[in-house]
Amino acid sequence: MEKGAPEPSLPCARCGKPAALQCPKCAELKLPREDAAFCTQDCFKAAWSSHKSVHKKLDPQQPPEGWGYCLRKGRSRTLKLPAFGWTGPLRPYPISKMRMVPDEIEKPDWAVDGIPKIEPDSDLQKRVEIKTPELIERMRETCRIAREVLDAGARIIKPGITTDEIDRVIHEETIARGGYPSPLNYHFFPKSCCTSVNEVICHGIPDARKLEDGDIVNIDVTVYYKGVHGDLNETYFVGNVDEASKQLVRCTYECLEKAIAIVLYYVLKPGVRFREVGEIINRHASMSGFSVVKSYCGHGIGELFHCAPNIPHYSRNKAVGVWQDRLWPDEWTAVTADGKRSAQFEHTLLVTETGCEVLTARLPSSPDVYPWLKP
């Protein structure tokens, strides 16, 4: 037992008398002090058989019933933390069971068995689709829904919230609007959105870990509605974040803005190569003291979740890029090789002969979370 840890006013969890001791396991797991305070060692020992059950609810070494660590892209679970050469301080926590989608919701072809059928062999993997006005209208509607869903997830971010709770909100808000969360069971991905914390680059799986003051977290949302997908993500601050993380997130936001600006330039000057987008992003990141992950890129979207064109984010991207990330044992979570923090922003853009429309643009009602956007 740890002496002097609880506040003097806290009562003993067993007998109600003033408490001066705290359960060390509760302190380690950062559980509420109200349930961890005891007046004497005797009270603590007498309460142990029932009190220890609270540890199993959040102890990453003792997953709650039905929870487990993700393995094999989501196809299996384990009750023990996998052995791995972690690159930074973050660790996976157990994940909950896959959430259900009502029968009446229209679903993509991977919803039941986790295997996309149309997407891999589509000719749209090799050519860029020119979308019809009718398809564009469906895209606008779906992207608006995706933005509303992401905003709902952003509103609950604070220290103490688990990324599993964020996933629950994303899932429920998507279904409430008649949509299907596109990531759910896509190549067996077990959750309805991606939540990438600190050194996670992308594809982080929502789990039982509580967000901590000073974290940064990216929420990546894709909604399937009326036969099309709308995709976006943003990186958010959790409580009081250090200056370096603030600069990282702002620079990443600016990279996206500059990329959108160059897309407008493409419209005005046909023949400019896709790779010049990467040149612009890489130049701004490098000038700000950051580097660009080369393992992942932007992509086309529509009736397919992923299709042509692929848009690399780095310079001289005609050649194959250098892999600068590692995959966790879940085979989804990509983390920086050096354990440093990573940030990401993403929009769905509609490019026409006369301009560029950000289909997932922030709304007047979107959470006011970025200081640089304030007037």
C-alpha positions as CSV (number, residue, x, y, z in Angstrom):
1,M,0.0,0.0,0.0
2,E,1.1,3.6,-0.7
3,K,0.8,6.0,2.2
4,G,-0.4,9.5,1.7
5,A,-1.5,9.1,-1.9
6,P,-5.3,9.6,-1.5
7,E,-6.7,13.0,-0.7
8,P,-7.5,13.3,3.1
9,S,-11.2,13.7,2.5
10,L,-11.5,10.3,0.7
11,P,-13.3,7.6,2.6
12,C,-12.1,4.0,2.8
13,A,-13.5,2.0,0.0
14,R,-14.5,-0.8,2.5
15,C,-15.6,0.8,5.7
16,G,-16.0,4.5,5.0
17,K,-13.5,5.8,7.5
18,P,-10.9,8.5,6.5
19,A,-8.3,6.9,4.3
20,A,-4.6,7.5,4.2
21,L,-3.5,4.6,2.0
22,Q,-4.0,3.7,-1.7
23,C,-4.0,0.4,-3.6
24,P,-0.7,0.4,-5.6
25,K,-2.2,-1.5,-8.5
26,C,-4.9,1.2,-8.9
27,A,-2.3,3.9,-8.8
28,E,-0.3,2.1,-11.5
29,L,-3.4,1.8,-13.7
30,K,-4.5,5.4,-12.9
31,L,-7.9,4.2,-11.7
32,P,-10.2,6.6,-9.8
33,R,-8.8,7.3,-6.3
34,E,-12.3,7.0,-4.8
35,D,-12.2,3.2,-5.3
36,A,-8.6,2.8,-4.4
37,A,-8.5,4.4,-0.9
38,F,-8.3,2.4,2.3
39,C,-7.9,3.3,6.0
40,T,-5.6,0.4,7.1
41,Q,-3.8,-2.6,5.7
42,D,-6.3,-4.8,7.4
43,C,-9.2,-3.2,5.5
44,F,-7.3,-3.5,2.3
45,K,-6.6,-7.2,2.8
46,A,-10.2,-7.8,3.8
47,A,-11.5,-6.1,0.6
48,W,-8.9,-7.6,-1.7
49,S,-11.0,-10.6,-3.0
50,S,-13.6,-8.2,-4.4
51,H,-11.5,-5.1,-5.0
52,K,-9.0,-6.8,-7.3
53,S,-11.7,-7.2,-9.9
54,V,-11.5,-3.5,-10.8
55,H,-8.0,-4.0,-12.0
56,K,-9.0,-6.5,-14.7
57,K,-11.3,-3.9,-16.3
58,L,-8.5,-1.8,-17.5
59,D,-5.2,-3.6,-16.9
60,P,-3.7,-4.2,-20.3
61,Q,-2.2,-7.5,-18.9
62,Q,-5.7,-8.7,-17.9
63,P,-8.2,-7.9,-20.7
64,P,-11.9,-7.7,-19.8
65,E,-14.0,-10.6,-20.9
66,G,-14.5,-10.6,-24.7
67,W,-11.5,-8.2,-25.2
68,G,-8.1,-9.1,-26.4
69,Y,-5.0,-7.9,-28.3
70,C,-5.4,-7.9,-32.1
71,L,-3.4,-10.2,-34.3
72,R,-3.4,-11.2,-38.0
73,K,-5.1,-8.0,-39.2
74,G,-8.1,-8.6,-36.9
75,R,-8.6,-12.3,-37.6
76,S,-7.5,-13.4,-34.1
77,R,-7.0,-12.2,-30.5
78,T,-4.6,-13.0,-27.7
79,L,-4.9,-12.3,-24.0
80,K,-1.2,-11.4,-23.6
81,L,0.6,-8.4,-24.9
82,P,2.6,-9.6,-27.9
83,A,6.4,-9.5,-27.8
84,F,7.7,-6.8,-30.1
85,G,10.6,-4.3,-30.4
86,W,8.4,-1.2,-29.7
87,T,9.9,2.0,-31.3
88,G,8.3,4.5,-28.9
89,P,6.5,4.6,-25.5
90,L,3.1,3.7,-26.9
91,R,1.7,0.1,-26.5
92,P,-1.4,-1.6,-27.8
93,Y,-4.2,-2.3,-25.4
94,P,-7.0,-4.9,-25.7
95,I,-9.8,-4.2,-28.2
96,S,-13.5,-4.8,-27.8
97,K,-15.6,-7.1,-30.0
98,M,-16.5,-5.9,-33.5
99,R,-19.5,-3.6,-33.5
100,M,-22.7,-4.6,-35.4
101,V,-24.4,-2.8,-38.2
102,P,-28.2,-3.0,-38.7
103,D,-29.4,-5.2,-41.5
104,E,-31.2,-2.3,-43.2
105,I,-27.9,-0.4,-43.8
106,E,-26.4,-0.8,-47.3
107,K,-23.0,-2.5,-47.0
108,P,-19.9,-2.8,-49.1
109,D,-18.9,-6.3,-50.3
110,W,-16.4,-6.9,-47.5
111,A,-18.8,-6.4,-44.6
112,V,-19.6,-10.0,-44.0
113,D,-16.3,-11.9,-44.7
114,G,-13.7,-9.2,-44.7
115,I,-12.7,-9.7,-48.3
116,P,-13.2,-6.9,-50.9
117,K,-14.3,-8.6,-54.2
118,I,-14.7,-5.7,-56.8
119,E,-11.9,-3.3,-55.7
120,P,-8.7,-5.4,-56.2
121,D,-9.4,-6.3,-59.9
122,S,-11.2,-3.2,-61.0
123,D,-9.7,-1.4,-64.0
124,L,-10.0,1.8,-61.8
125,Q,-6.9,0.7,-60.1
126,K,-5.1,1.6,-63.4
127,R,-7.1,4.5,-64.8
128,V,-8.6,7.6,-63.2
129,E,-12.4,7.6,-63.3
130,I,-14.2,10.6,-64.7
131,K,-17.2,10.7,-62.4
132,T,-20.8,11.4,-63.7
133,P,-22.8,14.4,-62.3
134,E,-25.1,11.8,-60.5
135,L,-22.1,10.1,-58.9
136,I,-20.7,13.5,-57.9
137,E,-23.9,14.4,-56.1
138,R,-23.8,11.1,-54.1
139,M,-20.2,11.8,-53.2
140,R,-21.1,15.3,-52.0
141,E,-23.8,13.9,-49.7
142,T,-21.6,11.1,-48.4
143,C,-18.6,13.4,-47.7
144,R,-20.8,15.8,-45.8
145,I,-21.9,12.9,-43.6
146,A,-18.3,11.8,-43.1
147,R,-17.4,15.3,-42.0
148,E,-20.3,15.4,-39.5
149,V,-19.2,12.0,-38.1
150,L,-15.6,13.0,-37.7
151,D,-16.7,16.2,-35.9
152,A,-18.7,14.1,-33.5
153,G,-15.7,12.0,-32.7
154,A,-13.5,15.1,-32.2
155,R,-15.9,16.6,-29.7
156,I,-15.3,13.9,-27.1
157,I,-11.5,14.0,-27.2
158,K,-10.0,14.8,-23.8
159,P,-7.7,13.1,-21.3
160,G,-9.2,9.9,-19.9
161,I,-11.3,9.0,-23.0
162,T,-10.3,5.7,-24.7
163,T,-9.9,5.4,-28.4
164,D,-12.5,2.6,-28.2
165,E,-15.0,5.2,-27.0
166,I,-14.1,7.4,-30.0
167,D,-14.8,4.4,-32.2
168,R,-18.1,3.8,-30.6
169,V,-19.2,7.4,-31.3
170,I,-18.0,7.2,-34.9
171,H,-19.9,3.9,-35.4
172,E,-23.1,5.1,-33.9
173,E,-23.0,8.5,-35.6
174,T,-22.4,6.8,-39.0
175,I,-25.3,4.3,-38.6
176,A,-27.6,7.1,-37.3
177,R,-27.1,8.8,-40.7
178,G,-27.8,5.6,-42.6
179,G,-24.2,4.9,-43.5
180,Y,-21.7,2.1,-43.1
181,P,-18.3,2.7,-41.5
182,S,-16.1,1.7,-44.5
183,P,-13.1,0.5,-42.5
184,L,-15.2,-2.0,-40.5
185,N,-14.0,-5.5,-41.6
186,Y,-12.1,-4.1,-44.6
187,H,-9.4,-6.7,-45.1
188,F,-10.5,-7.8,-41.5
189,F,-9.9,-4.4,-39.9
190,P,-11.8,-4.8,-36.6
191,K,-13.1,-1.3,-36.0
192,S,-15.1,1.5,-37.5
193,C,-12.4,4.1,-37.7
194,C,-8.6,4.4,-37.3
195,T,-7.2,6.2,-34.3
196,S,-3.5,6.9,-34.5
197,V,-1.9,8.2,-31.3
198,N,1.6,9.9,-31.1
199,E,4.1,7.8,-33.0
200,V,1.4,5.9,-34.9
201,I,1.5,7.0,-38.6
202,C,-1.8,5.5,-39.6
203,H,-4.2,2.6,-39.3
204,G,-4.1,2.6,-35.5
205,I,-6.8,0.3,-34.0
206,P,-9.1,1.8,-31.4
207,D,-8.5,0.1,-28.0
208,A,-8.8,0.4,-24.3
209,R,-6.0,2.8,-23.8
210,K,-7.0,6.1,-22.2
211,L,-5.8,9.2,-24.0
212,E,-3.3,11.1,-21.8
213,D,-2.7,14.8,-21.4
214,G,-0.2,15.9,-24.0
215,D,-1.1,13.2,-26.6
216,I,-2.0,13.9,-30.2
217,V,-4.5,11.6,-31.9
218,N,-5.6,11.3,-35.5
219,I,-9.1,10.1,-36.3
220,D,-9.5,8.7,-39.8
221,V,-13.2,8.3,-40.9
222,T,-14.6,6.9,-44.1
223,V,-18.4,6.5,-44.6
224,Y,-20.1,4.3,-47.2
225,Y,-23.5,5.8,-48.2
226,K,-25.6,5.4,-51.4
227,G,-22.9,3.3,-52.9
228,V,-20.0,5.6,-52.5
229,H,-17.3,6.4,-50.0
230,G,-16.3,9.7,-48.4
231,D,-12.9,9.8,-46.6
232,L,-11.2,12.4,-44.3
233,N,-9.0,12.6,-41.2
234,E,-7.7,15.2,-38.8
235,T,-5.1,15.2,-36.0
236,Y,-6.2,16.6,-32.6
237,F,-4.5,17.8,-29.4
238,V,-5.3,16.1,-26.1
239,G,-5.2,18.5,-23.3
240,N,-2.0,20.5,-22.9
241,V,0.4,19.5,-25.8
242,D,4.1,20.5,-26.0
243,E,5.2,23.1,-28.5
244,A,7.0,20.6,-30.8
245,S,3.8,18.6,-31.2
246,K,1.8,21.8,-31.9
247,Q,4.3,22.7,-34.6
248,L,4.1,19.2,-36.1
249,V,0.3,19.3,-36.4
250,R,0.2,22.8,-37.7
251,C,2.9,22.1,-40.4
252,T,1.0,19.0,-41.4
253,Y,-2.2,21.0,-41.8
254,E,-0.3,23.6,-43.9
255,C,1.1,20.8,-46.1
256,L,-2.5,19.7,-46.9
257,E,-3.5,23.3,-47.6
258,K,-0.5,23.8,-50.0
259,A,-1.3,20.5,-51.7
260,I,-4.9,21.7,-52.3
261,A,-3.6,24.9,-53.7
262,I,-1.3,23.1,-56.2
263,V,-4.3,21.0,-57.3
264,L,-5.9,24.2,-58.3
265,Y,-2.8,25.1,-60.2
266,Y,-3.0,21.7,-62.0
267,V,-6.5,22.7,-63.2
268,L,-5.2,25.9,-64.6
269,K,-2.2,24.3,-66.2
270,P,-2.9,20.8,-67.7
271,G,0.0,18.4,-68.0
272,V,1.5,19.0,-64.6
273,R,2.5,15.7,-63.0
274,F,0.9,14.2,-59.9
275,R,4.3,14.0,-58.3
276,E,4.5,17.8,-58.0
277,V,2.0,17.5,-55.2
278,G,4.6,15.5,-53.3
279,E,7.3,18.1,-54.1
280,I,5.2,20.9,-52.5
281,I,4.4,18.8,-49.4
282,N,8.0,17.6,-48.9
283,R,9.4,21.1,-49.4
284,H,7.2,22.7,-46.8
285,A,7.8,19.8,-44.3
286,S,11.5,19.9,-44.8
287,M,11.7,23.7,-44.4
288,S,9.8,23.3,-41.1
289,G,12.3,20.7,-39.8
290,F,10.1,17.7,-40.4
291,S,10.3,14.7,-42.7
292,V,7.6,12.9,-44.8
293,V,6.7,9.3,-44.4
294,K,7.1,7.6,-47.8
295,S,5.3,4.3,-47.2
296,Y,1.7,5.6,-47.7
297,C,0.1,8.0,-50.2
298,G,-3.1,9.7,-51.1
299,H,-5.6,7.8,-53.3
300,G,-8.7,8.0,-55.5
301,I,-12.1,7.2,-54.1
302,G,-15.7,6.8,-55.2
303,E,-17.7,3.6,-55.5
304,L,-14.4,2.0,-54.6
305,F,-12.7,2.7,-51.2
306,H,-9.2,2.9,-52.8
307,C,-8.4,3.4,-56.5
308,A,-6.3,5.4,-58.9
309,P,-4.7,7.9,-58.8
310,N,-2.1,7.3,-56.1
311,I,-0.7,10.6,-54.9
312,P,2.8,10.3,-53.1
313,H,3.5,12.9,-50.5
314,Y,7.3,13.1,-51.0
315,S,9.7,14.5,-53.5
316,R,11.4,12.6,-56.4
317,N,8.6,10.1,-56.0
318,K,9.0,8.6,-59.5
319,A,11.1,5.9,-57.8
320,V,10.0,3.6,-55.0
321,G,10.2,5.3,-51.6
322,V,12.2,4.2,-48.6
323,W,10.2,2.5,-45.9
324,Q,10.5,4.4,-42.7
325,D,7.9,2.7,-40.6
326,R,7.3,-0.5,-38.7
327,L,4.1,-2.6,-38.3
328,W,2.9,-3.7,-34.9
329,P,2.0,-7.4,-34.4
330,D,-1.6,-6.6,-35.3
331,E,-0.4,-6.1,-38.9
332,W,-2.3,-2.8,-39.2
333,T,-0.7,-0.2,-36.9
334,A,2.2,1.6,-38.7
335,V,4.6,3.5,-36.4
336,T,7.6,5.6,-37.0
337,A,10.8,3.7,-37.0
338,D,12.5,6.2,-34.6
339,G,9.5,6.5,-32.3
340,K,8.9,10.2,-33.0
341,R,5.4,11.6,-33.4
342,S,3.5,11.7,-36.6
343,A,0.5,13.7,-37.8
344,Q,-1.8,13.5,-40.8
345,F,-4.7,15.4,-42.4
346,E,-6.8,14.2,-45.3
347,H,-9.7,15.5,-47.5
348,T,-11.7,14.2,-50.4
349,L,-11.3,16.5,-53.3
350,L,-13.4,16.9,-56.5
351,V,-11.3,18.2,-59.4
352,T,-13.2,19.6,-62.4
353,E,-12.1,21.6,-65.5
354,T,-12.8,24.8,-63.7
355,G,-11.7,24.3,-60.1
356,C,-11.3,22.1,-57.0
357,E,-14.0,21.4,-54.4
358,V,-13.1,20.2,-50.9
359,L,-16.0,17.8,-50.4
360,T,-15.0,17.1,-46.8
361,A,-14.3,20.7,-45.8
362,R,-14.8,21.9,-42.3
363,L,-18.3,23.2,-41.4
364,P,-19.3,26.3,-39.4
365,S,-20.3,23.8,-36.7
366,S,-17.0,21.9,-36.7
367,P,-15.1,22.0,-33.4
368,D,-12.9,25.0,-32.9
369,V,-9.7,23.2,-32.1
370,Y,-6.9,24.8,-34.3
371,P,-5.6,28.1,-32.9
372,W,-4.2,29.1,-36.4
373,L,-7.7,29.1,-37.9
374,K,-9.1,31.6,-35.4
375,P,-9.6,35.2,-36.8
